[in-house]
Amino acid sequence: MDTSVSIHSLERYLGDLALENQWKFTPPKSKSGKRILIIGAGPSGISAAYHLTKLGHDVSIFEAGPIPGGMMNFGIPAYRLPRNILQAEIQRIMDLGIELRLNYKVTNILQEKTEGDFDAVFIAIGAHISKKTDIPARDAGKVLDAVSFLREVELGNSPKIGRRVAIYGGGNTAMDAARTAKRLGAEEALIIYRRDRDHMPAHEFEADEAISEGIKIHWLRTIKNIDESALTIEVMDIVDGKPIPTGKFETLEADAVILALGQETETDFMKAIPGIEFKHDGTVIVGKNMMTGHEGIFAGGDMVPGERTVTIATGHGKKAAKNIDAWLRNTEFNKPASNPVIKADKLHVWYKTFADTKLQEHLSPEQATLSFDEIVGGYSHDEALYESQRCLSCGNCFECDGCFGACPEDAIIKLGPGKRYMYNYTLCTGCAVCAEQCPCHAIEMIADNSIK
């Protein structure tokens, strides 16, 4: 009724609490005897491993890199995702008994499946390859790709980028590259993007934070030529949502250019597998059950068509795990229907919340650019408790006892904390008092047509 509940902040608080108290995941009660190979230890692969293990299967992850995490490690800077937190969360999942083999690149999937006696394979390789673009004389200056740049920084091999750095692109990776360049000592980092802000693929807050740290963004500009430390850029216009060249040119100076034009996945090694098909952009075609055209081989995350975010990849891992489990059991997974959305007009809120929402602590831009320390802090216990108590619990009973106290026939039986209530329909007269007073619309009144 005032501002939205910060679910993100509350989940972060619980995650931090889990690490602080060394909470363990509960292992499965029984084993299925089935073995699943997961290729790629990024968010999608690790998510799938967690859910498959909880379902009772034995899981092995083969990862080509030196550490697990995938693009969370090499594509998201440490100031947004601290490495100690990332690795601690991954370790909690590995402690369920998941086998993790690092520095192992799979080149023949069918051979690995056969030799390892795996019943199914889930391929979840991240988009580690930068897209290319044809810029005349681009070799004349120092040109890097954003993915390699961020990876080298993470590995401690920070490239020398000079005093002025230009980043070409308008996505989250471009923002990350620019902000990373600042932290490496660049006096000026500027982003060149061919569209305007309304058509920018980066999140709004990413652009806002970049600008606050002194990043300059040149909207409606495209690089036409690179000559040593000079860039020739063309001014663009937006017509029907598309960038159109205007024929007007400008010159900018830059000691290095970082290309952040999107990423692709490495899928060539899958083309020899019978039945697997690809879209024109190289992504793998999968069915609604996440299975490729080859029986028993599934794919998800950056490898399949769709939005490329950690959230989507993690969801793909869970979805793939459910479908792999169903396939192994010769059944079909059907996601249960969600509860109906309960909006404000259906609530009967007899109390009022007053938001004095405390935003998470942010480092000042001046402090933030001095190091790769995390820029956003978490809630304290009291702040998290306050924020959680602001939730109106739309459609979900939170045991306020309103129905229990309002029923004139004593037809509602309280079962104890966490167990909610039971209804004695012999005593119930259908007066609807319980539903009318329920603040969160957890009770539905349904006509009983069997009564004459």
Contacts in CASP RR format, 6 or more apart in sequence:
PFRMAT RR
TARGET T0000
AUTHOR 0000-0000-0000
METHOD contacts of the structure
MODEL  1
MDTSVSIHSLERYLGDLALENQWKFTPPKSKSGKRILIIGAGPSGISAAY
HLTKLGHDVSIFEAGPIPGGMMNFGIPAYRLPRNILQAEIQRIMDLGIEL
RLNYKVTNILQEKTEGDFDAVFIAIGAHISKKTDIPARDAGKVLDAVSFL
REVELGNSPKIGRRVAIYGGGNTAMDAARTAKRLGAEEALIIYRRDRDHM
PAHEFEADEAISEGIKIHWLRTIKNIDESALTIEVMDIVDGKPIPTGKFE
TLEADAVILALGQETETDFMKAIPGIEFKHDGTVIVGKNMMTGHEGIFAG
GDMVPGERTVTIATGHGKKAAKNIDAWLRNTEFNKPASNPVIKADKLHVW
YKTFADTKLQEHLSPEQATLSFDEIVGGYSHDEALYESQRCLSCGNCFEC
DGCFGACPEDAIIKLGPGKRYMYNYTLCTGCAVCAEQCPCHAIEMIADNS
IK
1 344 0 8 1.000
1 349 0 8 1.000
1 352 0 8 1.000
1 353 0 8 1.000
1 392 0 8 1.000
2 353 0 8 1.000
2 354 0 8 1.000
2 355 0 8 1.000
2 390 0 8 1.000
3 355 0 8 1.000
3 357 0 8 1.000
5 387 0 8 1.000
5 388 0 8 1.000
5 390 0 8 1.000
5 391 0 8 1.000
6 357 0 8 1.000
6 360 0 8 1.000
6 387 0 8 1.000
9 360 0 8 1.000
9 378 0 8 1.000
9 379 0 8 1.000
9 384 0 8 1.000
9 387 0 8 1.000
10 379 0 8 1.000
10 384 0 8 1.000
10 387 0 8 1.000
10 388 0 8 1.000
12 378 0 8 1.000
12 379 0 8 1.000
13 378 0 8 1.000
13 379 0 8 1.000
13 381 0 8 1.000
13 384 0 8 1.000
15 89 0 8 1.000
16 85 0 8 1.000
16 378 0 8 1.000
17 23 0 8 1.000
18 92 0 8 1.000
19 85 0 8 1.000
19 88 0 8 1.000
19 89 0 8 1.000
19 92 0 8 1.000
23 92 0 8 1.000
24 92 0 8 1.000
24 95 0 8 1.000
25 50 0 8 1.000
25 54 0 8 1.000
25 92 0 8 1.000
25 93 0 8 1.000
25 95 0 8 1.000
25 96 0 8 1.000
27 53 0 8 1.000
27 96 0 8 1.000
27 97 0 8 1.000
28 53 0 8 1.000
28 54 0 8 1.000
28 55 0 8 1.000
28 56 0 8 1.000
30 56 0 8 1.000
31 56 0 8 1.000
31 57 0 8 1.000
31 58 0 8 1.000
32 55 0 8 1.000
32 56 0 8 1.000
32 57 0 8 1.000
32 328 0 8 1.000
33 56 0 8 1.000
33 57 0 8 1.000
33 58 0 8 1.000
34 56 0 8 1.000
34 57 0 8 1.000
34 58 0 8 1.000
34 119 0 8 1.000
34 120 0 8 1.000
34 328 0 8 1.000
35 57 0 8 1.000
35 58 0 8 1.000
35 59 0 8 1.000
35 60 0 8 1.000
35 116 0 8 1.000
35 117 0 8 1.000
35 118 0 8 1.000
35 119 0 8 1.000
36 52 0 8 1.000
36 57 0 8 1.000
36 58 0 8 1.000
36 59 0 8 1.000
36 60 0 8 1.000
36 118 0 8 1.000
36 119 0 8 1.000
36 120 0 8 1.000
36 121 0 8 1.000
36 122 0 8 1.000
36 324 0 8 1.000
37 60 0 8 1.000
37 62 0 8 1.000
37 112 0 8 1.000
37 113 0 8 1.000
37 116 0 8 1.000
37 118 0 8 1.000
37 120 0 8 1.000
37 121 0 8 1.000
37 122 0 8 1.000
38 45 0 8 1.000
38 48 0 8 1.000
38 49 0 8 1.000
38 52 0 8 1.000
38 59 0 8 1.000
38 60 0 8 1.000
38 61 0 8 1.000
38 62 0 8 1.000
38 121 0 8 1.000
38 122 0 8 1.000
38 124 0 8 1.000
39 61 0 8 1.000
39 62 0 8 1.000
39 106 0 8 1.000
39 109 0 8 1.000
39 121 0 8 1.000
39 122 0 8 1.000
39 123 0 8 1.000
39 124 0 8 1.000
39 125 0 8 1.000
40 61 0 8 1.000
40 62 0 8 1.000
40 63 0 8 1.000
40 64 0 8 1.000
40 70 0 8 1.000
40 123 0 8 1.000
40 124 0 8 1.000
40 125 0 8 1.000
40 126 0 8 1.000
41 61 0 8 1.000
41 63 0 8 1.000
41 65 0 8 1.000
41 68 0 8 1.000
41 69 0 8 1.000
41 70 0 8 1.000
41 90 0 8 1.000
41 100 0 8 1.000
41 102 0 8 1.000
42 63 0 8 1.000
42 68 0 8 1.000
42 69 0 8 1.000
42 70 0 8 1.000
42 71 0 8 1.000
42 72 0 8 1.000
42 124 0 8 1.000
42 126 0 8 1.000
42 313 0 8 1.000
43 69 0 8 1.000
43 70 0 8 1.000
43 71 0 8 1.000
43 72 0 8 1.000
43 301 0 8 1.000
43 310 0 8 1.000
43 313 0 8 1.000
43 314 0 8 1.000
44 124 0 8 1.000
44 126 0 8 1.000
44 300 0 8 1.000
44 301 0 8 1.000
44 302 0 8 1.000
44 313 0 8 1.000
44 314 0 8 1.000
44 315 0 8 1.000
44 316 0 8 1.000
44 317 0 8 1.000
44 320 0 8 1.000
45 61 0 8 1.000
45 122 0 8 1.000
45 124 0 8 1.000
45 313 0 8 1.000
45 317 0 8 1.000
46 61 0 8 1.000
46 68 0 8 1.000
46 69 0 8 1.000
46 90 0 8 1.000
46 93 0 8 1.000
47 313 0 8 1.000
47 314 0 8 1.000
47 315 0 8 1.000
47 316 0 8 1.000
47 317 0 8 1.000
47 318 0 8 1.000
47 321 0 8 1.000
48 59 0 8 1.000
48 122 0 8 1.000
48 124 0 8 1.000
48 316 0 8 1.000
48 317 0 8 1.000
48 318 0 8 1.000
48 320 0 8 1.000
48 321 0 8 1.000
48 324 0 8 1.000
49 59 0 8 1.000
49 61 0 8 1.000
49 93 0 8 1.000
49 98 0 8 1.000
50 93 0 8 1.000
50 96 0 8 1.000
50 98 0 8 1.000
50 321 0 8 1.000
51 317 0 8 1.000
51 318 0 8 1.000
51 321 0 8 1.000
51 322 0 8 1.000
52 59 0 8 1.000
52 321 0 8 1.000
52 324 0 8 1.000
52 325 0 8 1.000
53 59 0 8 1.000
53 96 0 8 1.000
53 97 0 8 1.000
53 98 0 8 1.000
54 96 0 8 1.000
55 321 0 8 1.000
55 325 0 8 1.000
57 324 0 8 1.000
57 325 0 8 1.000
57 328 0 8 1.000
58 99 0 8 1.000
59 98 0 8 1.000
59 99 0 8 1.000
60 98 0 8 1.000
60 99 0 8 1.000
60 100 0 8 1.000
60 101 0 8 1.000
60 118 0 8 1.000
61 68 0 8 1.000
61 98 0 8 1.000
61 99 0 8 1.000
61 100 0 8 1.000
61 101 0 8 1.000
62 101 0 8 1.000
62 104 0 8 1.000
62 106 0 8 1.000
62 112 0 8 1.000
63 70 0 8 1.000
63 100 0 8 1.000
63 101 0 8 1.000
63 102 0 8 1.000
63 103 0 8 1.000
63 104 0 8 1.000
64 103 0 8 1.000
64 104 0 8 1.000
64 105 0 8 1.000
64 106 0 8 1.000
65 102 0 8 1.000
65 103 0 8 1.000
65 105 0 8 1.000
66 102 0 8 1.000
66 103 0 8 1.000
67 73 0 8 1.000
67 87 0 8 1.000
67 102 0 8 1.000
68 87 0 8 1.000
68 90 0 8 1.000
68 94 0 8 1.000
68 100 0 8 1.000
68 102 0 8 1.000
69 86 0 8 1.000
69 90 0 8 1.000
70 126 0 8 1.000
71 126 0 8 1.000
71 127 0 8 1.000
71 128 0 8 1.000
71 302 0 8 1.000
71 310 0 8 1.000
72 81 0 8 1.000
72 86 0 8 1.000
72 310 0 8 1.000
73 83 0 8 1.000
73 86 0 8 1.000
73 154 0 8 1.000
74 128 0 8 1.000
74 147 0 8 1.000
74 150 0 8 1.000
74 151 0 8 1.000
74 154 0 8 1.000
75 147 0 8 1.000
75 150 0 8 1.000
75 151 0 8 1.000
75 154 0 8 1.000
75 173 0 8 1.000
75 176 0 8 1.000
76 176 0 8 1.000
76 310 0 8 1.000
77 150 0 8 1.000
77 153 0 8 1.000
77 176 0 8 1.000
77 179 0 8 1.000
77 180 0 8 1.000
77 183 0 8 1.000
77 372 0 8 1.000
78 154 0 8 1.000
78 372 0 8 1.000
78 374 0 8 1.000
79 179 0 8 1.000
79 183 0 8 1.000
79 368 0 8 1.000
79 371 0 8 1.000
79 372 0 8 1.000
79 373 0 8 1.000
79 374 0 8 1.000
79 375 0 8 1.000
80 176 0 8 1.000
80 374 0 8 1.000
80 375 0 8 1.000
80 376 0 8 1.000
82 374 0 8 1.000
94 100 0 8 1.000
106 112 0 8 1.000
106 269 0 8 1.000
107 269 0 8 1.000
108 269 0 8 1.000
109 121 0 8 1.000
109 123 0 8 1.000
109 269 0 8 1.000
109 270 0 8 1.000
109 273 0 8 1.000
109 297 0 8 1.000
110 273 0 8 1.000
112 118 0 8 1.000
112 121 0 8 1.000
113 121 0 8 1.000
113 297 0 8 1.000
119 296 0 8 1.000
119 328 0 8 1.000
120 296 0 8 1.000
120 297 0 8 1.000
120 298 0 8 1.000
120 324 0 8 1.000
120 327 0 8 1.000
120 328 0 8 1.000
121 296 0 8 1.000
121 297 0 8 1.000
121 298 0 8 1.000
122 290 0 8 1.000
122 298 0 8 1.000
122 299 0 8 1.000
122 300 0 8 1.000
122 317 0 8 1.000
122 320 0 8 1.000
122 321 0 8 1.000
122 324 0 8 1.000
123 270 0 8 1.000
123 284 0 8 1.000
123 292 0 8 1.000
123 297 0 8 1.000
123 298 0 8 1.000
123 299 0 8 1.000
123 300 0 8 1.000
123 303 0 8 1.000
124 299 0 8 1.000
124 300 0 8 1.000
124 301 0 8 1.000
124 302 0 8 1.000
124 303 0 8 1.000
124 313 0 8 1.000
124 316 0 8 1.000
124 317 0 8 1.000
124 320 0 8 1.000
125 265 0 8 1.000
125 266 0 8 1.000
125 267 0 8 1.000
125 302 0 8 1.000
125 303 0 8 1.000
126 263 0 8 1.000
126 265 0 8 1.000
126 301 0 8 1.000
126 302 0 8 1.000
126 303 0 8 1.000
126 313 0 8 1.000
127 147 0 8 1.000
127 262 0 8 1.000
127 263 0 8 1.000
127 264 0 8 1.000
127 265 0 8 1.000
127 302 0 8 1.000
127 308 0 8 1.000
128 147 0 8 1.000
128 151 0 8 1.000
128 263 0 8 1.000
128 265 0 8 1.000
128 266 0 8 1.000
129 147 0 8 1.000
129 263 0 8 1.000
129 264 0 8 1.000
129 265 0 8 1.000
129 266 0 8 1.000
130 145 0 8 1.000
130 146 0 8 1.000
130 147 0 8 1.000
130 148 0 8 1.000
130 259 0 8 1.000
130 260 0 8 1.000
130 261 0 8 1.000
130 262 0 8 1.000
130 263 0 8 1.000
130 264 0 8 1.000
131 261 0 8 1.000
131 262 0 8 1.000
131 263 0 8 1.000
131 264 0 8 1.000
132 259 0 8 1.000
132 261 0 8 1.000
133 168 0 8 1.000
133 259 0 8 1.000
133 261 0 8 1.000
135 143 0 8 1.000
135 223 0 8 1.000
135 224 0 8 1.000
135 225 0 8 1.000
135 226 0 8 1.000
136 224 0 8 1.000
136 225 0 8 1.000
136 226 0 8 1.000
137 225 0 8 1.000
137 226 0 8 1.000
137 227 0 8 1.000
138 226 0 8 1.000
138 257 0 8 1.000
140 226 0 8 1.000
140 227 0 8 1.000
140 228 0 8 1.000
141 226 0 8 1.000
141 227 0 8 1.000
141 228 0 8 1.000
141 229 0 8 1.000
141 256 0 8 1.000
141 257 0 8 1.000
142 161 0 8 1.000
142 255 0 8 1.000
142 256 0 8 1.000
142 257 0 8 1.000
143 226 0 8 1.000
143 256 0 8 1.000
143 257 0 8 1.000
143 258 0 8 1.000
143 259 0 8 1.000
144 159 0 8 1.000
144 161 0 8 1.000
144 256 0 8 1.000
144 257 0 8 1.000
144 258 0 8 1.000
144 259 0 8 1.000
145 258 0 8 1.000
145 259 0 8 1.000
145 260 0 8 1.000
146 167 0 8 1.000
146 173 0 8 1.000
146 174 0 8 1.000
146 176 0 8 1.000
146 177 0 8 1.000
146 258 0 8 1.000
146 259 0 8 1.000
146 260 0 8 1.000
146 262 0 8 1.000
147 173 0 8 1.000
147 263 0 8 1.000
149 159 0 8 1.000
149 177 0 8 1.000
149 180 0 8 1.000
149 258 0 8 1.000
150 173 0 8 1.000
150 176 0 8 1.000
150 177 0 8 1.000
150 180 0 8 1.000
152 158 0 8 1.000
152 159 0 8 1.000
153 159 0 8 1.000
153 180 0 8 1.000
153 184 0 8 1.000
158 184 0 8 1.000
159 256 0 8 1.000
161 181 0 8 1.000
161 184 0 8 1.000
161 186 0 8 1.000
161 255 0 8 1.000
161 256 0 8 1.000
161 258 0 8 1.000
162 186 0 8 1.000
162 255 0 8 1.000
162 256 0 8 1.000
163 186 0 8 1.000
163 187 0 8 1.000
163 188 0 8 1.000
163 255 0 8 1.000
164 186 0 8 1.000
164 187 0 8 1.000
164 188 0 8 1.000
164 189 0 8 1.000
164 190 0 8 1.000
164 229 0 8 1.000
164 253 0 8 1.000
164 254 0 8 1.000
164 255 0 8 1.000
164 256 0 8 1.000
165 178 0 8 1.000
165 181 0 8 1.000
165 186 0 8 1.000
165 188 0 8 1.000
165 189 0 8 1.000
165 190 0 8 1.000
165 254 0 8 1.000
165 255 0 8 1.000
165 256 0 8 1.000
165 257 0 8 1.000
165 258 0 8 1.000
166 189 0 8 1.000
166 190 0 8 1.000
166 191 0 8 1.000
166 192 0 8 1.000
166 223 0 8 1.000
166 231 0 8 1.000
166 252 0 8 1.000
166 254 0 8 1.000
166 256 0 8 1.000
166 257 0 8 1.000
166 258 0 8 1.000
167 174 0 8 1.000
167 177 0 8 1.000
167 178 0 8 1.000
167 181 0 8 1.000
167 189 0 8 1.000
167 190 0 8 1.000
167 191 0 8 1.000
167 192 0 8 1.000
167 257 0 8 1.000
167 258 0 8 1.000
167 260 0 8 1.000
168 174 0 8 1.000
168 191 0 8 1.000
168 192 0 8 1.000
168 193 0 8 1.000
168 223 0 8 1.000
168 257 0 8 1.000
168 258 0 8 1.000
168 259 0 8 1.000
168 260 0 8 1.000
168 261 0 8 1.000
169 191 0 8 1.000
169 192 0 8 1.000
169 193 0 8 1.000
169 194 0 8 1.000
169 259 0 8 1.000
169 260 0 8 1.000
169 261 0 8 1.000
170 191 0 8 1.000
170 193 0 8 1.000
170 195 0 8 1.000
170 200 0 8 1.000
170 201 0 8 1.000
170 202 0 8 1.000
170 260 0 8 1.000
171 200 0 8 1.000
171 201 0 8 1.000
171 202 0 8 1.000
171 206 0 8 1.000
171 260 0 8 1.000
171 262 0 8 1.000
172 201 0 8 1.000
172 202 0 8 1.000
172 203 0 8 1.000
172 206 0 8 1.000
173 260 0 8 1.000
173 262 0 8 1.000
173 263 0 8 1.000
174 191 0 8 1.000
174 193 0 8 1.000
174 202 0 8 1.000
174 260 0 8 1.000
175 191 0 8 1.000
175 202 0 8 1.000
175 206 0 8 1.000
175 207 0 8 1.000
175 209 0 8 1.000
175 210 0 8 1.000
175 215 0 8 1.000
176 206 0 8 1.000
177 258 0 8 1.000
177 260 0 8 1.000
178 189 0 8 1.000
178 190 0 8 1.000
178 191 0 8 1.000
178 210 0 8 1.000
178 215 0 8 1.000
178 258 0 8 1.000
179 189 0 8 1.000
179 209 0 8 1.000
179 210 0 8 1.000
179 213 0 8 1.000
179 215 0 8 1.000
179 369 0 8 1.000
181 189 0 8 1.000
181 258 0 8 1.000
182 189 0 8 1.000
182 213 0 8 1.000
182 214 0 8 1.000
182 215 0 8 1.000
182 369 0 8 1.000
183 369 0 8 1.000
183 370 0 8 1.000
183 371 0 8 1.000
183 372 0 8 1.000
188 216 0 8 1.000
189 214 0 8 1.000
189 215 0 8 1.000
189 216 0 8 1.000
190 215 0 8 1.000
190 216 0 8 1.000
190 217 0 8 1.000
190 218 0 8 1.000
190 252 0 8 1.000
190 254 0 8 1.000
191 210 0 8 1.000
191 215 0 8 1.000
191 216 0 8 1.000
191 217 0 8 1.000
191 218 0 8 1.000
192 218 0 8 1.000
192 221 0 8 1.000
192 222 0 8 1.000
192 223 0 8 1.000
192 231 0 8 1.000
192 233 0 8 1.000
192 252 0 8 1.000
193 200 0 8 1.000
193 217 0 8 1.000
193 218 0 8 1.000
193 219 0 8 1.000
193 220 0 8 1.000
193 221 0 8 1.000
194 220 0 8 1.000
194 221 0 8 1.000
194 222 0 8 1.000
194 236 0 8 1.000
194 243 0 8 1.000
195 219 0 8 1.000
195 220 0 8 1.000
195 236 0 8 1.000
195 238 0 8 1.000
195 241 0 8 1.000
195 243 0 8 1.000
196 219 0 8 1.000
196 220 0 8 1.000
196 238 0 8 1.000
197 207 0 8 1.000
197 217 0 8 1.000
197 219 0 8 1.000
199 238 0 8 1.000
199 241 0 8 1.000
200 207 0 8 1.000
207 217 0 8 1.000
209 375 0 8 1.000
210 217 0 8 1.000
211 217 0 8 1.000
212 365 0 8 1.000
213 365 0 8 1.000
213 368 0 8 1.000
213 369 0 8 1.000
214 365 0 8 1.000
214 369 0 8 1.000
218 233 0 8 1.000
218 252 0 8 1.000
220 235 0 8 1.000
220 236 0 8 1.000
220 237 0 8 1.000
220 238 0 8 1.000
220 243 0 8 1.000
221 233 0 8 1.000
221 234 0 8 1.000
221 235 0 8 1.000
221 236 0 8 1.000
221 250 0 8 1.000
222 233 0 8 1.000
222 234 0 8 1.000
222 236 0 8 1.000
222 243 0 8 1.000
222 245 0 8 1.000
223 231 0 8 1.000
223 232 0 8 1.000
223 233 0 8 1.000
223 257 0 8 1.000
224 232 0 8 1.000
224 233 0 8 1.000
224 234 0 8 1.000
224 249 0 8 1.000
225 231 0 8 1.000
225 232 0 8 1.000
226 232 0 8 1.000
226 257 0 8 1.000
229 253 0 8 1.000
229 254 0 8 1.000
229 255 0 8 1.000
230 251 0 8 1.000
230 252 0 8 1.000
230 253 0 8 1.000
230 254 0 8 1.000
231 251 0 8 1.000
231 252 0 8 1.000
231 253 0 8 1.000
231 254 0 8 1.000
231 257 0 8 1.000
232 249 0 8 1.000
232 250 0 8 1.000
232 251 0 8 1.000
233 249 0 8 1.000
233 250 0 8 1.000
233 251 0 8 1.000
233 252 0 8 1.000
234 245 0 8 1.000
234 246 0 8 1.000
234 247 0 8 1.000
234 248 0 8 1.000
234 249 0 8 1.000
234 250 0 8 1.000
235 246 0 8 1.000
235 247 0 8 1.000
235 248 0 8 1.000
235 249 0 8 1.000
235 250 0 8 1.000
236 243 0 8 1.000
236 244 0 8 1.000
236 245 0 8 1.000
236 246 0 8 1.000
237 243 0 8 1.000
237 244 0 8 1.000
237 245 0 8 1.000
237 246 0 8 1.000
238 244 0 8 1.000
263 302 0 8 1.000
263 308 0 8 1.000
264 281 0 8 1.000
264 282 0 8 1.000
265 282 0 8 1.000
265 283 0 8 1.000
265 302 0 8 1.000
265 303 0 8 1.000
267 278 0 8 1.000
267 282 0 8 1.000
267 283 0 8 1.000
267 284 0 8 1.000
267 303 0 8 1.000
270 276 0 8 1.000
270 284 0 8 1.000
270 292 0 8 1.000
271 278 0 8 1.000
273 292 0 8 1.000
273 294 0 8 1.000
273 297 0 8 1.000
274 294 0 8 1.000
275 292 0 8 1.000
275 293 0 8 1.000
275 294 0 8 1.000
276 284 0 8 1.000
276 285 0 8 1.000
276 292 0 8 1.000
276 293 0 8 1.000
276 294 0 8 1.000
276 297 0 8 1.000
277 284 0 8 1.000
277 285 0 8 1.000
277 292 0 8 1.000
277 293 0 8 1.000
278 284 0 8 1.000
278 285 0 8 1.000
279 285 0 8 1.000
279 305 0 8 1.000
281 305 0 8 1.000
283 303 0 8 1.000
283 304 0 8 1.000
283 305 0 8 1.000
283 306 0 8 1.000
284 292 0 8 1.000
284 299 0 8 1.000
284 300 0 8 1.000
284 303 0 8 1.000
284 304 0 8 1.000
285 292 0 8 1.000
285 293 0 8 1.000
285 304 0 8 1.000
285 305 0 8 1.000
286 292 0 8 1.000
286 293 0 8 1.000
286 298 0 8 1.000
286 299 0 8 1.000
286 300 0 8 1.000
286 304 0 8 1.000
289 298 0 8 1.000
289 323 0 8 1.000
289 326 0 8 1.000
289 327 0 8 1.000
289 332 0 8 1.000
289 333 0 8 1.000
290 298 0 8 1.000
290 299 0 8 1.000
290 300 0 8 1.000
290 304 0 8 1.000
290 316 0 8 1.000
290 319 0 8 1.000
290 320 0 8 1.000
290 323 0 8 1.000
290 324 0 8 1.000
291 297 0 8 1.000
291 298 0 8 1.000
291 323 0 8 1.000
291 327 0 8 1.000
292 298 0 8 1.000
292 299 0 8 1.000
296 327 0 8 1.000
298 320 0 8 1.000
298 323 0 8 1.000
298 324 0 8 1.000
299 320 0 8 1.000
300 313 0 8 1.000
300 316 0 8 1.000
300 317 0 8 1.000
300 320 0 8 1.000
301 308 0 8 1.000
301 312 0 8 1.000
301 313 0 8 1.000
301 316 0 8 1.000
301 317 0 8 1.000
302 308 0 8 1.000
302 313 0 8 1.000
304 316 0 8 1.000
306 312 0 8 1.000
322 333 0 8 1.000
322 335 0 8 1.000
323 333 0 8 1.000
325 333 0 8 1.000
326 332 0 8 1.000
326 333 0 8 1.000
339 395 0 8 1.000
339 396 0 8 1.000
341 394 0 8 1.000
342 394 0 8 1.000
342 395 0 8 1.000
342 440 0 8 1.000
342 441 0 8 1.000
343 394 0 8 1.000
346 441 0 8 1.000
347 392 0 8 1.000
347 394 0 8 1.000
347 439 0 8 1.000
347 440 0 8 1.000
347 441 0 8 1.000
348 436 0 8 1.000
348 437 0 8 1.000
348 438 0 8 1.000
348 439 0 8 1.000
348 441 0 8 1.000
349 392 0 8 1.000
349 439 0 8 1.000
349 440 0 8 1.000
350 437 0 8 1.000
350 439 0 8 1.000
351 439 0 8 1.000
353 389 0 8 1.000
353 390 0 8 1.000
353 392 0 8 1.000
355 390 0 8 1.000
357 387 0 8 1.000
358 379 0 8 1.000
358 383 0 8 1.000
360 376 0 8 1.000
360 377 0 8 1.000
360 378 0 8 1.000
360 379 0 8 1.000
361 376 0 8 1.000
361 377 0 8 1.000
361 378 0 8 1.000
362 368 0 8 1.000
362 375 0 8 1.000
362 376 0 8 1.000
362 377 0 8 1.000
363 373 0 8 1.000
363 375 0 8 1.000
368 375 0 8 1.000
379 387 0 8 1.000
392 439 0 8 1.000
392 440 0 8 1.000
393 439 0 8 1.000
393 440 0 8 1.000
393 442 0 8 1.000
394 440 0 8 1.000
394 441 0 8 1.000
395 440 0 8 1.000
395 441 0 8 1.000
395 442 0 8 1.000
396 440 0 8 1.000
396 442 0 8 1.000
397 420 0 8 1.000
397 421 0 8 1.000
397 440 0 8 1.000
397 442 0 8 1.000
397 443 0 8 1.000
398 440 0 8 1.000
399 417 0 8 1.000
399 418 0 8 1.000
399 420 0 8 1.000
399 421 0 8 1.000
400 439 0 8 1.000
401 414 0 8 1.000
402 434 0 8 1.000
402 437 0 8 1.000
402 438 0 8 1.000
403 412 0 8 1.000
403 421 0 8 1.000
403 434 0 8 1.000
403 435 0 8 1.000
403 437 0 8 1.000
403 438 0 8 1.000
403 443 0 8 1.000
404 412 0 8 1.000
404 414 0 8 1.000
404 421 0 8 1.000
405 412 0 8 1.000
406 433 0 8 1.000
406 434 0 8 1.000
406 437 0 8 1.000
407 433 0 8 1.000
407 434 0 8 1.000
408 431 0 8 1.000
408 433 0 8 1.000
409 427 0 8 1.000
409 428 0 8 1.000
409 429 0 8 1.000
409 431 0 8 1.000
410 424 0 8 1.000
410 427 0 8 1.000
411 423 0 8 1.000
411 424 0 8 1.000
411 425 0 8 1.000
411 426 0 8 1.000
411 427 0 8 1.000
411 428 0 8 1.000
411 429 0 8 1.000
412 421 0 8 1.000
412 422 0 8 1.000
412 423 0 8 1.000
412 424 0 8 1.000
412 434 0 8 1.000
413 421 0 8 1.000
413 422 0 8 1.000
413 423 0 8 1.000
413 424 0 8 1.000
414 421 0 8 1.000
415 421 0 8 1.000
415 422 0 8 1.000
430 445 0 8 1.000
432 445 0 8 1.000
434 443 0 8 1.000
435 443 0 8 1.000
435 444 0 8 1.000
435 445 0 8 1.000
END
